[in-house]
Amino acid sequence: MKLVPINDCVLVKLTDDSQLIDVPDKQFATQASGLVIDVHDMKQADWLIGRVVYFEEYRDSAKVEVDDEKYAFIKFEDIKGYQSE
């Protein structure tokens, strides 16, 4: 199965962030970083593929799990920064 982002979204493989506050109720657990896997037909965002990006908490609500890996569709405009080399 291939996940494909649309509507100016970026497909992000969610990463564990040990700095997040431990929340007992999983309903409110969120992640705020991930590895960009694909972008929706946005030439200006192609350079993000393969980079770790950071976004605001609770922007990862469109989560999908495939083969025990967690992914999210994040709006390009919600990405606040990235990790440079």
Summary of the structure (lengths in Angstrom):
residues: 85
radius of gyration: 12.5
end to end distance: 30.5
largest distance: 40.2
contacts: 211
relative contact order: 0.31
helix: 14%
strand: 38%
